[in-house]
Each structure stands twice: as C-alpha cells, then as structure tokens.
C-alpha cells in the first residue's frame, strides 16, 4: 500500500514537471510569434532560418 502511494507521488511529480515544460514551450512560441508579428508591422525582415 505504501509503495503504491510513493508511485502515485512520483507520477504526480513527473506530470507537474511535464506541464511546466509544456507551459514554457508555449510561452516561447508566443514570444516568437509576437516577435515575428512585430517585425512584420514595422517593415523589417526577421531572419528566422535555422
């Protein structure tokens, strides 16, 4: 029984980390989209080639 509780805590912790990473990625994508949009409205070309 105690082992199951520990396993559940571990899964919960992993889910929290995964959600935090997904949130960071989403925020980075929004920041990049905003940067591209701003460069388009100011008439500057933003080189985003990789």
PDB file with SEQRES, HELIX, SHEET and CRYST1 records, atoms N, CA, C and O in Angstrom:
SEQRES   1 A   50  UNK UNK UNK UNK UNK UNK UNK UNK UNK UNK UNK UNK UNK          
SEQRES   2 A   50  UNK UNK UNK UNK UNK UNK UNK UNK UNK UNK UNK UNK UNK          
SEQRES   3 A   50  UNK UNK UNK UNK UNK UNK UNK UNK UNK UNK UNK UNK UNK          
SEQRES   4 A   50  UNK UNK UNK UNK UNK UNK UNK UNK UNK UNK UNK                  
HELIX    1 AA1 UNK A    2  UNK A   42  1                                  41    
CRYST1    1.000    1.000    1.000  90.00  90.00  90.00 P 1           1          
ATOM      1  N   UNK A   1       0.831  -1.200   0.000  1.00  0.00           N  
ATOM      2  CA  UNK A   1       0.000   0.000   0.000  1.00  0.00           C  
ATOM      3  C   UNK A   1       0.872   1.260   0.000  1.00  0.00           C  
ATOM      4  O   UNK A   1       0.611   2.210  -0.738  1.00  0.00           O  
ATOM      5  N   UNK A   2       1.901   1.251   0.832  1.00  0.00           N  
ATOM      6  CA  UNK A   2       2.776   2.416   0.909  1.00  0.00           C  
ATOM      7  C   UNK A   2       3.547   2.620  -0.395  1.00  0.00           C  
ATOM      8  O   UNK A   2       3.795   3.752  -0.812  1.00  0.00           O  
ATOM      9  N   UNK A   3       3.918   1.515  -1.027  1.00  0.00           N  
ATOM     10  CA  UNK A   3       4.624   1.587  -2.299  1.00  0.00           C  
ATOM     11  C   UNK A   3       3.743   2.229  -3.378  1.00  0.00           C  
ATOM     12  O   UNK A   3       4.229   2.998  -4.207  1.00  0.00           O  
ATOM     13  N   UNK A   4       2.465   1.912  -3.359  1.00  0.00           N  
ATOM     14  CA  UNK A   4       1.534   2.500  -4.327  1.00  0.00           C  
ATOM     15  C   UNK A   4       1.428   4.008  -4.114  1.00  0.00           C  
ATOM     16  O   UNK A   4       1.348   4.763  -5.083  1.00  0.00           O  
ATOM     17  N   UNK A   5       1.427   4.442  -2.888  1.00  0.00           N  
ATOM     18  CA  UNK A   5       1.347   5.875  -2.591  1.00  0.00           C  
ATOM     19  C   UNK A   5       2.596   6.593  -3.096  1.00  0.00           C  
ATOM     20  O   UNK A   5       2.514   7.691  -3.647  1.00  0.00           O  
ATOM     21  N   UNK A   6       3.742   5.965  -2.904  1.00  0.00           N  
ATOM     22  CA  UNK A   6       5.003   6.557  -3.383  1.00  0.00           C  
ATOM     23  C   UNK A   6       4.994   6.631  -4.911  1.00  0.00           C  
ATOM     24  O   UNK A   6       5.420   7.629  -5.493  1.00  0.00           O  
ATOM     25  N   UNK A   7       4.510   5.576  -5.547  1.00  0.00           N  
ATOM     26  CA  UNK A   7       4.438   5.563  -7.010  1.00  0.00           C  
ATOM     27  C   UNK A   7       3.510   6.665  -7.514  1.00  0.00           C  
ATOM     28  O   UNK A   7       3.815   7.335  -8.501  1.00  0.00           O  
ATOM     29  N   UNK A   8       2.392   6.849  -6.845  1.00  0.00           N  
ATOM     30  CA  UNK A   8       1.460   7.913  -7.241  1.00  0.00           C  
ATOM     31  C   UNK A   8       2.089   9.288  -7.066  1.00  0.00           C  
ATOM     32  O   UNK A   8       1.896  10.171  -7.902  1.00  0.00           O  
ATOM     33  N   UNK A   9       2.831   9.472  -5.997  1.00  0.00           N  
ATOM     34  CA  UNK A   9       3.515  10.753  -5.791  1.00  0.00           C  
ATOM     35  C   UNK A   9       4.540  11.002  -6.894  1.00  0.00           C  
ATOM     36  O   UNK A   9       4.687  12.126  -7.375  1.00  0.00           O  
ATOM     37  N   UNK A  10       5.243   9.949  -7.289  1.00  0.00           N  
ATOM     38  CA  UNK A  10       6.247  10.068  -8.348  1.00  0.00           C  
ATOM     39  C   UNK A  10       5.591  10.450  -9.665  1.00  0.00           C  
ATOM     40  O   UNK A  10       6.079  11.331 -10.374  1.00  0.00           O  
ATOM     41  N   UNK A  11       4.491   9.793  -9.993  1.00  0.00           N  
ATOM     42  CA  UNK A  11       3.766  10.101 -11.232  1.00  0.00           C  
ATOM     43  C   UNK A  11       3.250  11.530 -11.195  1.00  0.00           C  
ATOM     44  O   UNK A  11       3.322  12.251 -12.190  1.00  0.00           O  
ATOM     45  N   UNK A  12       2.732  11.932 -10.047  1.00  0.00           N  
ATOM     46  CA  UNK A  12       2.229  13.300  -9.908  1.00  0.00           C  
ATOM     47  C   UNK A  12       3.352  14.316 -10.110  1.00  0.00           C  
ATOM     48  O   UNK A  12       3.161  15.334 -10.775  1.00  0.00           O  
ATOM     49  N   UNK A  13       4.507  14.039  -9.543  1.00  0.00           N  
ATOM     50  CA  UNK A  13       5.650  14.946  -9.712  1.00  0.00           C  
ATOM     51  C   UNK A  13       6.081  15.019 -11.170  1.00  0.00           C  
ATOM     52  O   UNK A  13       6.378  16.098 -11.682  1.00  0.00           O  
ATOM     53  N   UNK A  14       6.114  13.878 -11.831  1.00  0.00           N  
ATOM     54  CA  UNK A  14       6.501  13.861 -13.242  1.00  0.00           C  
ATOM     55  C   UNK A  14       5.495  14.629 -14.094  1.00  0.00           C  
ATOM     56  O   UNK A  14       5.879  15.316 -15.041  1.00  0.00           O  
ATOM     57  N   UNK A  15       4.217  14.517 -13.763  1.00  0.00           N  
ATOM     58  CA  UNK A  15       3.193  15.257 -14.506  1.00  0.00           C  
ATOM     59  C   UNK A  15       3.379  16.758 -14.323  1.00  0.00           C  
ATOM     60  O   UNK A  15       3.230  17.530 -15.270  1.00  0.00           O  
ATOM     61  N   UNK A  16       3.704  17.165 -13.102  1.00  0.00           N  
ATOM     62  CA  UNK A  16       3.901  18.596 -12.843  1.00  0.00           C  
ATOM     63  C   UNK A  16       5.087  19.135 -13.637  1.00  0.00           C  
ATOM     64  O   UNK A  16       5.029  20.241 -14.174  1.00  0.00           O  
ATOM     65  N   UNK A  17       6.156  18.354 -13.710  1.00  0.00           N  
ATOM     66  CA  UNK A  17       7.327  18.772 -14.488  1.00  0.00           C  
ATOM     67  C   UNK A  17       6.968  18.853 -15.967  1.00  0.00           C  
ATOM     68  O   UNK A  17       7.343  19.808 -16.647  1.00  0.00           O  
ATOM     69  N   UNK A  18       6.245  17.859 -16.466  1.00  0.00           N  
ATOM     70  CA  UNK A  18       5.855  17.850 -17.880  1.00  0.00           C  
ATOM     71  C   UNK A  18       4.975  19.051 -18.203  1.00  0.00           C  
ATOM     72  O   UNK A  18       5.142  19.677 -19.250  1.00  0.00           O  
ATOM     73  N   UNK A  19       4.053  19.373 -17.326  1.00  0.00           N  
ATOM     74  CA  UNK A  19       3.176  20.528 -17.545  1.00  0.00           C  
ATOM     75  C   UNK A  19       3.984  21.820 -17.546  1.00  0.00           C  
ATOM     76  O   UNK A  19       3.725  22.715 -18.351  1.00  0.00           O  
ATOM     77  N   UNK A  20       4.959  21.920 -16.652  1.00  0.00           N  
ATOM     78  CA  UNK A  20       5.800  23.119 -16.601  1.00  0.00           C  
ATOM     79  C   UNK A  20       6.602  23.276 -17.890  1.00  0.00           C  
ATOM     80  O   UNK A  20       6.746  24.386 -18.401  1.00  0.00           O  
ATOM     81  N   UNK A  21       7.121  22.174 -18.414  1.00  0.00           N  
ATOM     82  CA  UNK A  21       7.887  22.222 -19.662  1.00  0.00           C  
ATOM     83  C   UNK A  21       6.975  22.626 -20.819  1.00  0.00           C  
ATOM     84  O   UNK A  21       7.352  23.459 -21.644  1.00  0.00           O  
ATOM     85  N   UNK A  22       5.789  22.045 -20.883  1.00  0.00           N  
ATOM     86  CA  UNK A  22       4.842  22.406 -21.940  1.00  0.00           C  
ATOM     87  C   UNK A  22       4.469  23.884 -21.861  1.00  0.00           C  
ATOM     88  O   UNK A  22       4.346  24.555 -22.885  1.00  0.00           O  
ATOM     89  N   UNK A  23       4.291  24.381 -20.650  1.00  0.00           N  
ATOM     90  CA  UNK A  23       3.950  25.800 -20.472  1.00  0.00           C  
ATOM     91  C   UNK A  23       5.092  26.688 -20.963  1.00  0.00           C  
ATOM     92  O   UNK A  23       4.856  27.690 -21.639  1.00  0.00           O  
ATOM     93  N   UNK A  24       6.329  26.322 -20.625  1.00  0.00           N  
ATOM     94  CA  UNK A  24       7.487  27.094 -21.091  1.00  0.00           C  
ATOM     95  C   UNK A  24       7.563  27.103 -22.616  1.00  0.00           C  
ATOM     96  O   UNK A  24       7.833  28.137 -23.228  1.00  0.00           O  
ATOM     97  N   UNK A  25       7.321  25.941 -23.219  1.00  0.00           N  
ATOM     98  CA  UNK A  25       7.358  25.856 -24.683  1.00  0.00           C  
ATOM     99  C   UNK A  25       6.289  26.737 -25.302  1.00  0.00           C  
ATOM    100  O   UNK A  25       6.544  27.434 -26.284  1.00  0.00           O  
ATOM    101  N   UNK A  26       5.096  26.707 -24.734  1.00  0.00           N  
ATOM    102  CA  UNK A  26       4.002  27.525 -25.261  1.00  0.00           C  
ATOM    103  C   UNK A  26       4.340  29.009 -25.138  1.00  0.00           C  
ATOM    104  O   UNK A  26       4.084  29.786 -26.059  1.00  0.00           O  
ATOM    105  N   UNK A  27       4.912  29.399 -24.005  1.00  0.00           N  
ATOM    106  CA  UNK A  27       5.287  30.803 -23.818  1.00  0.00           C  
ATOM    107  C   UNK A  27       6.375  31.217 -24.804  1.00  0.00           C  
ATOM    108  O   UNK A  27       6.358  32.342 -25.303  1.00  0.00           O  
ATOM    109  N   UNK A  28       7.310  30.332 -25.087  1.00  0.00           N  
ATOM    110  CA  UNK A  28       8.363  30.633 -26.053  1.00  0.00           C  
ATOM    111  C   UNK A  28       7.786  30.785 -27.455  1.00  0.00           C  
ATOM    112  O   UNK A  28       8.207  31.660 -28.213  1.00  0.00           O  
ATOM    113  N   UNK A  29       6.817  29.928 -27.800  1.00  0.00           N  
ATOM    114  CA  UNK A  29       6.189  30.027 -29.119  1.00  0.00           C  
ATOM    115  C   UNK A  29       5.422  31.336 -29.256  1.00  0.00           C  
ATOM    116  O   UNK A  29       5.452  31.966 -30.313  1.00  0.00           O  
ATOM    117  N   UNK A  30       4.742  31.745 -28.205  1.00  0.00           N  
ATOM    118  CA  UNK A  30       4.010  33.013 -28.233  1.00  0.00           C  
ATOM    119  C   UNK A  30       4.979  34.179 -28.389  1.00  0.00           C  
ATOM    120  O   UNK A  30       4.723  35.108 -29.155  1.00  0.00           O  
ATOM    121  N   UNK A  31       6.088  34.127 -27.665  1.00  0.00           N  
ATOM    122  CA  UNK A  31       7.084  35.199 -27.764  1.00  0.00           C  
ATOM    123  C   UNK A  31       7.651  35.277 -29.177  1.00  0.00           C  
ATOM    124  O   UNK A  31       7.827  36.370 -29.716  1.00  0.00           O  
ATOM    125  N   UNK A  32       7.938  34.122 -29.779  1.00  0.00           N  
ATOM    126  CA  UNK A  32       8.456  34.099 -31.142  1.00  0.00           C  
ATOM    127  C   UNK A  32       7.416  34.632 -32.128  1.00  0.00           C  
ATOM    128  O   UNK A  32       7.748  35.406 -33.026  1.00  0.00           O  
ATOM    129  N   UNK A  33       6.167  34.221 -31.960  1.00  0.00           N  
ATOM    130  CA  UNK A  33       5.101  34.707 -32.843  1.00  0.00           C  
ATOM    131  C   UNK A  33       4.941  36.214 -32.712  1.00  0.00           C  
ATOM    132  O   UNK A  33       4.737  36.904 -33.710  1.00  0.00           O  
ATOM    133  N   UNK A  34       5.030  36.728 -31.499  1.00  0.00           N  
ATOM    134  CA  UNK A  34       4.931  38.178 -31.297  1.00  0.00           C  
ATOM    135  C   UNK A  34       6.098  38.911 -31.943  1.00  0.00           C  
ATOM    136  O   UNK A  34       5.921  39.981 -32.525  1.00  0.00           O  
ATOM    137  N   UNK A  35       7.289  38.333 -31.839  1.00  0.00           N  
ATOM    138  CA  UNK A  35       8.460  38.956 -32.449  1.00  0.00           C  
ATOM    139  C   UNK A  35       8.295  39.005 -33.972  1.00  0.00           C  
ATOM    140  O   UNK A  35       8.601  40.015 -34.606  1.00  0.00           O  
ATOM    141  N   UNK A  36       7.815  37.920 -34.541  1.00  0.00           N  
ATOM    142  CA  UNK A  36       7.603  37.876 -35.993  1.00  0.00           C  
ATOM    143  C   UNK A  36       6.536  38.889 -36.400  1.00  0.00           C  
ATOM    144  O   UNK A  36       6.691  39.598 -37.394  1.00  0.00           O  
ATOM    145  N   UNK A  37       5.455  38.951 -35.627  1.00  0.00           N  
ATOM    146  CA  UNK A  37       4.376  39.892 -35.938  1.00  0.00           C  
ATOM    147  C   UNK A  37       4.860  41.332 -35.844  1.00  0.00           C  
ATOM    148  O   UNK A  37       4.515  42.158 -36.690  1.00  0.00           O  
ATOM    149  N   UNK A  38       5.647  41.637 -34.837  1.00  0.00           N  
ATOM    150  CA  UNK A  38       6.161  43.000 -34.687  1.00  0.00           C  
ATOM    151  C   UNK A  38       7.104  43.361 -35.822  1.00  0.00           C  
ATOM    152  O   UNK A  38       7.086  44.492 -36.308  1.00  0.00           O  
ATOM    153  N   UNK A  39       7.930  42.410 -36.250  1.00  0.00           N  
ATOM    154  CA  UNK A  39       8.858  42.709 -37.337  1.00  0.00           C  
ATOM    155  C   UNK A  39       8.087  42.929 -38.636  1.00  0.00           C  
ATOM    156  O   UNK A  39       8.502  43.719 -39.483  1.00  0.00           O  
ATOM    157  N   UNK A  40       6.966  42.232 -38.788  1.00  0.00           N  
ATOM    158  CA  UNK A  40       6.160  42.394 -39.999  1.00  0.00           C  
ATOM    159  C   UNK A  40       5.481  43.767 -40.022  1.00  0.00           C  
ATOM    160  O   UNK A  40       5.365  44.383 -41.081  1.00  0.00           O  
ATOM    161  N   UNK A  41       5.038  44.241 -38.869  1.00  0.00           N  
ATOM    162  CA  UNK A  41       4.331  45.517 -38.837  1.00  0.00           C  
ATOM    163  C   UNK A  41       5.281  46.695 -38.949  1.00  0.00           C  
ATOM    164  O   UNK A  41       4.870  47.779 -39.364  1.00  0.00           O  
ATOM    165  N   UNK A  42       6.545  46.506 -38.588  1.00  0.00           N  
ATOM    166  CA  UNK A  42       7.500  47.615 -38.694  1.00  0.00           C  
ATOM    167  C   UNK A  42       8.216  47.627 -40.036  1.00  0.00           C  
ATOM    168  O   UNK A  42       9.000  48.532 -40.321  1.00  0.00           O  
ATOM    169  N   UNK A  43       7.946  46.626 -40.852  1.00  0.00           N  
ATOM    170  CA  UNK A  43       8.555  46.571 -42.179  1.00  0.00           C  
ATOM    171  C   UNK A  43       9.938  45.973 -42.195  1.00  0.00           C  
ATOM    172  O   UNK A  43      10.583  45.957 -43.243  1.00  0.00           O  
ATOM    173  N   UNK A  44      10.418  45.479 -41.064  1.00  0.00           N  
ATOM    174  CA  UNK A  44      11.750  44.851 -41.024  1.00  0.00           C  
ATOM    175  C   UNK A  44      11.589  43.363 -41.300  1.00  0.00           C  
ATOM    176  O   UNK A  44      10.592  42.752 -40.915  1.00  0.00           O  
ATOM    177  N   UNK A  45      12.553  42.806 -41.952  1.00  0.00           N  
ATOM    178  CA  UNK A  45      12.553  41.361 -42.201  1.00  0.00           C  
ATOM    179  C   UNK A  45      13.293  40.686 -41.074  1.00  0.00           C  
ATOM    180  O   UNK A  45      14.416  41.058 -40.734  1.00  0.00           O  
ATOM    181  N   UNK A  46      12.651  39.689 -40.498  1.00  0.00           N  
ATOM    182  CA  UNK A  46      13.271  38.935 -39.408  1.00  0.00           C  
ATOM    183  C   UNK A  46      13.754  37.611 -39.969  1.00  0.00           C  
ATOM    184  O   UNK A  46      12.962  36.796 -40.441  1.00  0.00           O  
ATOM    185  N   UNK A  47      15.058  37.405 -39.912  1.00  0.00           N  
ATOM    186  CA  UNK A  47      15.623  36.160 -40.411  1.00  0.00           C  
ATOM    187  C   UNK A  47      15.497  35.095 -39.328  1.00  0.00           C  
ATOM    188  O   UNK A  47      16.149  35.174 -38.286  1.00  0.00           O  
ATOM    189  N   UNK A  48      14.652  34.099 -39.586  1.00  0.00           N  
ATOM    190  CA  UNK A  48      14.443  33.033 -38.608  1.00  0.00           C  
ATOM    191  C   UNK A  48      14.878  31.697 -39.173  1.00  0.00           C  
ATOM    192  O   UNK A  48      14.419  30.647 -38.721  1.00  0.00           O  
ATOM    193  N   UNK A  49      15.772  31.731 -40.171  1.00  0.00           N  
ATOM    194  CA  UNK A  49      16.231  30.489 -40.764  1.00  0.00           C  
ATOM    195  C   UNK A  49      17.071  29.717 -39.758  1.00  0.00           C  
ATOM    196  O   UNK A  49      17.781  30.299 -38.937  1.00  0.00           O  
ATOM    197  N   UNK A  50      16.977  28.394 -39.838  1.00  0.00           N  
ATOM    198  CA  UNK A  50      17.757  27.547 -38.936  1.00  0.00           C  
ATOM    199  C   UNK A  50      18.545  26.551 -39.728  1.00  0.00           C  
ATOM    200  O   UNK A  50      19.271  25.741 -39.152  1.00  0.00           O  
TER     201      UNK A  50                                                      
END                                                                             
